[in-house]
Amino acid sequence: MELSALTDEISRNVAAALKEDIGDGDITAALIPESQQANARVITREDCVICGVAWVNEVFHQLDPNVSIEWQVKDGDFVKADSVLYTLSGSARSLLTGERAALNFLQLLSGTATACQSYANLVAHTRVNILDTRKTIPGLRLAQKYAVSQGGCHNHRIGLYDAYLIKENHIAACGGIAQAIQQAQTNQPGKAVEVEVESMDEFQQALDAGADIVMLDNFDNDMLRDAVALNKKHEQPAKLEASGNVNQTTLVPIAETGVDYISIGALTKDCKAVDLSMRLTMA
């Protein structure tokens, strides 16, 4: 996910966040004289991978373009606890009104990137790529998928429109694995076709039908190794993706079976926000 493709998305994300937070006005910030200027610095209270710079910038751009922001870090940087991330100067009202929206984006996206880096580091000795899923916070899918990339993991399909993922119910409704794959290739010949399978027999069917990617759902490690070996011998091998029961304990043994991808919903749905703090001083 490239940041350059997210300009409109970031603007929409921020507009929605400011609307829900400010409503018809920040009544607490209005206690401060309109002319009062202030400076602020934002620090992280824990080690993390930074992500969300553009969202913070957009918060203050939409709220008050006169606020000045100076960054000491950039997306993808690993920083230690107590590091200053950025400083602000401008209207005290604006700094306080924008504080929570800005920190919400930065803490969530940095938390996502940090979690991804911890997973990616565990399998750096293998050739596997760790993939995210569609288990994202509603309205923030592209933001979280960008954060995944900043943490060293990779994006699966963005939504239901850009790649096939044929699952058990799709297969049943289409009349079988081969029929589902054939129909997908007929409907959208340029789209990658991935099929989820739950047994070695289904895996063989998916290979024979010409799937581009086969998701091996809840295969144990012996089954994964068998699937990798069978795939290598097939005249039309597919890319193999392991899924299900993946955590930081099970990840490395799965990666070492030789699969191409491992998808992990926890990258985006279970991430812990980074603890950030803004400290304000009057100018």
Residue pairs with C-beta under 8 A, 6 or more apart in sequence:
1 142
1 145
1 146
1 148
1 149
1 155
3 54
3 75
3 146
6 54
6 142
6 143
6 146
9 142
9 143
10 54
10 55
10 58
10 143
11 58
11 62
13 55
13 58
13 105
13 139
13 140
13 143
14 55
14 58
14 59
14 62
14 101
14 105
15 62
16 139
17 59
17 101
17 104
17 105
18 59
18 62
18 63
18 98
18 101
21 100
21 101
22 97
26 93
26 96
26 97
28 96
29 92
29 93
29 96
29 97
30 93
32 92
32 93
32 96
34 91
34 93
36 91
36 92
36 93
36 282
36 283
37 89
37 90
37 91
37 92
37 282
37 283
38 89
38 90
38 91
38 92
38 95
38 280
38 281
38 282
38 283
39 87
39 88
39 89
39 280
39 281
39 282
39 283
40 87
40 88
40 89
40 95
40 99
40 278
40 279
40 280
40 281
41 84
41 86
41 87
41 88
41 278
41 279
42 84
42 85
42 86
42 87
42 88
42 102
42 103
42 106
42 276
42 277
42 278
42 279
43 82
43 83
43 84
43 85
43 276
43 277
43 279
44 79
44 81
44 82
44 83
44 85
44 110
44 274
44 275
44 276
45 81
45 82
45 275
45 276
45 277
46 81
46 274
46 275
47 78
47 79
47 80
47 81
47 114
48 78
48 79
48 110
48 111
48 113
48 114
48 274
49 76
49 77
49 78
49 79
49 110
49 113
49 114
49 116
49 117
49 150
49 151
50 73
50 74
50 75
50 76
50 77
50 78
50 79
50 85
50 106
50 110
50 113
50 150
51 75
51 76
51 106
51 109
51 110
51 112
51 113
51 146
51 147
51 150
51 151
52 75
52 105
52 106
52 107
52 108
52 109
52 110
52 143
52 147
53 71
53 73
53 74
53 75
53 106
54 75
55 102
55 105
55 106
55 109
55 143
56 69
56 86
56 102
56 105
56 106
57 69
59 98
59 101
59 102
59 105
60 67
60 69
60 88
60 90
60 94
60 98
60 102
63 94
63 97
63 98
64 90
64 91
64 94
64 98
66 90
66 91
66 94
67 88
67 89
67 90
67 91
67 94
67 95
67 98
68 88
68 89
68 90
69 86
69 87
69 88
70 86
70 87
71 85
71 86
72 83
72 84
72 85
72 86
72 87
73 79
73 83
73 85
73 86
75 113
75 150
76 113
76 150
78 117
79 85
85 106
85 276
88 95
88 278
89 283
92 280
92 282
95 278
95 280
96 280
99 278
103 276
103 278
105 143
106 274
106 276
107 273
107 274
107 275
107 276
108 137
108 140
108 144
108 147
108 271
108 273
109 143
109 144
109 146
109 147
109 150
110 147
110 273
110 274
110 276
111 271
111 272
111 273
111 274
112 144
112 147
112 148
112 151
112 267
112 268
112 271
113 147
113 148
113 150
113 151
114 151
114 271
114 274
115 151
115 266
115 267
115 270
115 271
115 272
116 130
116 132
116 147
116 148
116 150
116 151
116 152
116 153
116 267
117 151
117 152
118 248
119 130
119 151
119 153
119 248
119 251
119 264
119 267
120 130
120 151
120 152
120 153
121 152
122 248
122 251
122 252
122 255
123 130
123 251
123 252
123 255
123 262
126 252
126 255
126 256
127 260
128 255
128 259
128 260
128 261
128 262
129 153
129 154
129 260
129 261
129 262
130 153
130 154
130 261
130 262
130 263
130 264
130 267
131 153
131 154
131 155
131 156
131 241
131 261
131 262
131 263
131 264
132 144
132 145
132 148
132 153
132 154
132 155
132 156
132 263
132 264
132 265
132 267
132 268
133 156
133 263
133 264
133 265
133 267
133 268
133 269
134 141
134 156
134 157
134 159
135 265
135 268
135 269
136 144
136 145
136 268
136 269
137 144
137 268
137 269
141 158
141 159
142 158
144 268
145 155
145 158
145 268
148 154
148 155
148 267
148 268
149 155
151 267
153 267
154 261
156 163
156 263
157 163
157 165
162 191
163 191
163 192
163 193
163 194
164 184
164 188
164 191
164 192
164 193
164 194
165 194
165 195
165 196
165 215
166 174
166 177
166 180
166 181
166 184
166 193
166 194
166 195
166 196
167 196
168 196
168 198
170 180
171 177
171 180
171 195
174 180
174 183
176 205
177 195
177 197
177 202
177 205
177 206
177 209
178 205
178 208
178 209
180 195
181 193
181 195
181 206
181 209
181 210
181 211
182 209
184 191
184 193
185 193
185 210
192 212
192 213
193 210
193 211
193 212
193 213
194 211
194 212
194 213
194 214
194 215
194 241
195 206
195 209
195 211
195 213
195 214
195 215
196 214
196 215
196 217
196 243
197 203
197 205
197 206
197 214
197 215
197 216
197 217
198 217
198 218
200 223
200 226
200 227
200 230
203 214
203 216
203 227
203 230
204 230
206 214
206 238
207 214
207 230
207 231
207 234
207 236
207 237
207 238
210 236
211 238
212 238
212 239
213 238
213 239
213 240
213 241
213 261
214 227
214 231
214 238
214 239
214 240
214 241
215 241
215 242
215 243
215 263
216 223
216 224
216 227
216 240
216 241
216 242
216 243
216 259
217 243
217 244
218 243
218 244
218 245
219 227
219 242
219 244
221 253
221 254
221 257
224 240
224 242
224 254
224 257
224 258
224 259
225 257
225 258
227 240
227 259
228 240
228 257
228 258
228 259
231 237
231 238
231 240
239 260
239 261
240 259
240 260
240 261
241 259
241 260
241 261
241 262
241 263
242 254
242 257
242 259
242 261
242 262
242 263
243 262
243 263
246 254
246 262
246 263
246 264
246 266
247 266
251 262
251 264
254 262
255 262
